[in-house]
Amino acid sequence: MFSNKTADLKRASCLSGYHLVCLVIMLLWWIENTLALVPVRVGVVLDMNTNIGKMGMASMNIALADFYAANPQFQTRLVLSTRNSDGDVVSAAEKVVDLLKNEKVEAIIGPFTSMEAYFVIHLGQKAHVPIISFTATSPLLTSIQSPYFFRTVLSDSDQVSAISSIVEAFGWREVALVYVDNEFGQGIVPFLGEALEEKDVNIAYRSTIPSSATSDQIVDELYKLMSMHTRVFIVHMANPLGSSFLMEVNRLGMMSEDYAWIITDAMGNELNSMSPEVLESMEGVLGVRPYVPRTPKLEQFQEHYKKQFVLNNGTSELTISGLWAYDTITAVAIAAENVVESIKNATFLMPNTSSDVTDLENFGVSSAGSDLIRALSNTSFQGLAGNFRFIAQELQSPPYEVVNVVGPGVRVVGYWTGKDGIVKELNTTKTRVSTFDSKFKSILWPGDRNSPPKGWVLPVNEKKLRVLVPVKDGFSEFVDVSWNSDNSTKVQGFCIDVFDEVIKALPYGVPFEYIPYATENRNSAGTYDDMVYEVHLQNYDALVGDFTIIANRSRFVDFALPFTESGVSMLVPYINNNDKAWLFVRPLTWQLWLTTFCSFITIAIVIWILEHKERDTEFRGTLAHQAGMIMWYSFSTMVFSQRVNIRNNFARIIMIFWFFVVLILSQSYTANLASLLTVQQLQPSVTDIQTLIKTNAYVGYQEGTFVLGFLLKRQFKSSRLLPYNSPEEMNELFINKSIAAAFDELPYINLFLSKYCSQYTMIGPVYKTDGFGFMFPTGSPLVSDISKAVLKVTESDIMFQIEKKWLGDSSACLTNSLSRSDSLGLESFMGLFAIVGAIAAFFVAVHLTIFFYRQRDLLLNEDLSVWDKMRKLYQKFIEGYRITSESTPAPAQGRSGRSNAGSIWSGRSGGVVVPIDESKTVPEAQDMGNLSYGRMQEIDFVTEGERS
């Protein structure tokens, strides 16, 4: 029994051991299939002979160690295959082909330079392998538009806005660009030029320095720069060429006052690694570089970098290039982990190629490439250099620091952001003040100056500013050139005095000399346009005189702000109107005369309608008598000589208003007539330009000015245009009736009128021009300062004194107003006529309403036709009147003591009818006044038919 138990124990032990072995085998199989590390081959092509190449390689090794130490669970592990390009384009392409063909890498970090990248990008595109560069900065690489090219360094085009903002902040209008003559240097030029153009800054000169330039070549180019007037230079080149160039600048004395040097981030990123000797030669230089936020992770990396590589291997000081290398390898590691399945199954498919394919094209195509570039595009994290995030396969642009080289060190004096531009501090509200001292901290400029240079000087090979002036035959008040006995010149005039004051108003001294544009015999050497072209060719530095700012000239030169009023207008002589025989009708316009006459007629008719029924009225009698009476009465009110008594109350009210209208009219007429008789009546002979064109009249213009072209454009015939050279010649043309009008600019017209103000006037519209202005060669830095000085002079009393000295006192003669008295128009009295008309119409309407009401029996009589009713109404309105009273009075007695002939007593109780005998004279008709009217209640008119 004991033996059986022993056998059972042995069997159980064997079974447990078997199970344990199976479990171990399964665990090993799971580890092998699930936790096995996946190697990801990544090629690195850098110039290991440079500090940046060494720094980049060291930073990537630290990054991989840090990354996988922090993420041990990741399945992928990057395996770097490093190649040295030796700074050669062909060698870099050869090393990339080797990595693609033999190493079958999934990604390539590099190449080192923009020239190398241009070729390598095409190889990566063909192999579907991402090319990731943290050193190739040329903006031209973006134009290749390859989905397999990623740039983890900022493009040179990202900094151009920061540089142009610096130039704008100090008010510099012109710069010179100095750059290395290769693809890296040339790439920034179009972008920087566009950014400066947006700020209205001109690139006066482009200086190219060969990439392998010797000291002698640099010095030769610096002498060219020294001979120019521009003193603001933007330098775009990398070390060591950049350091050598600036040291030669300092040796030649160009790192001194009046100079301003701005370096791009190609050197700005390397400032911390430059030797003290180089930095001392760069004192006062401004530069830009990307802003890197200080973080604990960055400080730990810097310590790690110094301990492991700087002390042991003598590697150069850490710069932002090392940070970009660190972030680049980190981004590749993250992307590889995100596509681990694609990496596991990745293959390089060899294309079907012919036998004549070169070795550069004989490599496979990665099956994981498309997945890897998608993973890279979506990768983002907080890197050492800042926020790491791709936008269109380019690294997102951060803010920029503006740095100033001070002694052997570098100091941050401001920042630039795409949102706020230049600011003193980040994350602060941007100030509204636009002065440079509000945007920057204190800056040390070359020559130990604390104030910024103006940005230009006169060329060292020239003593004075050469100012060209015209030689004129007339209008010498503006510019007058005369020669002394020793053949020296004397230049004076309105424009000359203005320019002298403008130069005095500049914040710095500018020596200059006037050079007449004259031939050997002291005559004018050409037209004004010829002089403009001379300045355009930079044969002279400025052009001063009575030059008008027009669009055609602005294509060749730059103008300062104008210093005179602008415009072209027409000048015509006066004509005198005092000898007209019909002067007495001029106080009123014909419309007002006609309205007044019609009003008198209307008032006469209205008074007759209201008054002719009244007893003892003088508005009755024969038709001719009534017509004459009403006309005489109405028009006699004009002189208030009427003697007829008005008995109707309605008529009296109307006449009160009418007398007021007549009073206003008569007084206004008298006042205007007196003005016409006492004031000199002057009118322009021509009132508009179209009249001159239609009548084909002769027109004058000043010879040598743009006014000739102005007139030809407005359809004037050249054969009808006569030139003049002086105010006296213009006056002579008018006196001889040679011209009907003259066209000239306002300053010339004002000068002419100051001499002949009583004979001529300026008429018609003023065709706008920009006035007189000083001219300079295109891009001249003087233009901005001269314009500011012009404003100071024109806004001061000095300008008034200069004008009074040369052009006379304009207030002494009011040339723009015509001394005449205008006729009074109907619109001045429309309200009065409307009021009187409304009152008259109202009372006539009331009178007629009463009349029709009293004749209502007649109107309602159905036995009469309409025509009969109208005839009887007319007779009742015209003939006789009836008096109705409470008692029946006796017949009226005439002067003879008998009853009036033809009287017929009515059968109506309490009333009497007195017909009017038209044959009686007025005195006999007045005998009816003996009737008693004490209790009169009604007056009505009857016809002869009613009497019977």
Secondary structure, 3 states (H helix, E strand, C coil): CHHHHHHHHHHHHHHHHHHHHHHHHHHHHHHHHHCCCEEEEEEEEECCCCHHHHHHHHHHHHHHHHHHHHCCCCCEEEEEEEEECCCCHHHHHHHHHHHHHHHCCCEEECCCCHHHHHHHHHHHHHHCCCEEECCCCCHHHHHHCCCCEEECCCCHHHHHHHHHHHHHHCCCCEEEEEEECCHHHHHCHHHHHHHHHHCCCEEEEEEEECCCCCHHHHHHHHHHHHCCCECEEEEECCCCHHHHHHHHHHHCCCCCCCCEEEECHHHHCCHHHCCHHHHHHCCCCEEEEECCCCCHHHHHHHHHHHHHHHHHHCCCCCCHHHHHHHHHHHHHHHHHHHCHHHHHCCCEECCCCCCCCCHHHCCCEECCHHHHHHHHHCCEEEECCEEEEEECCEECCCCEEEEEEECCEEEEEEEEECCCEEECCCCCCCCCCCCHHHCCCCCCECCCECCCCCCECCCCCCCCEEEEECCCCCCCCCCEEEECCCCCEEEECHHHHHHHHHHHHCCCCCCEEEEECECCCCCECCCHHHHHHHHHCCCCCEECCCCECCHHHHCCEEECCCCCCCCEEEEEEEEECCCCCCHHHCCECHHHHHHHHHHHHHHHHHHHHHHCCCCCCCCCCCHHHHHHHHHHHHHHCCCCCCCCCCCCHHHHHHHHHHHHHHHHHHHHHHHHHHHHHHCCCEEECCCCHHHHHHCCCCEEEECCCCHHHHHHHCCCCHHHEEEECCHHHHHHHHHCCCCCEEEEEHHHHHHHHHHCCCCEEEEEEEECCCCECCEEECCCCHHHHHHHHHHHHHCCHHHHHHHHHHHCCHHHCCCCCCCCCCCECHHHCHHHHHHHHHHHHHHHHHHHHHHHHHCHHHHHCCCCCHHHHHHHHHHHHHCCEEEEECCCCCCCECCCCCECCCCCCCCCCCEEEECCCCCCCHHHHHHHHHCCCCCEEEEECCCHHHHC
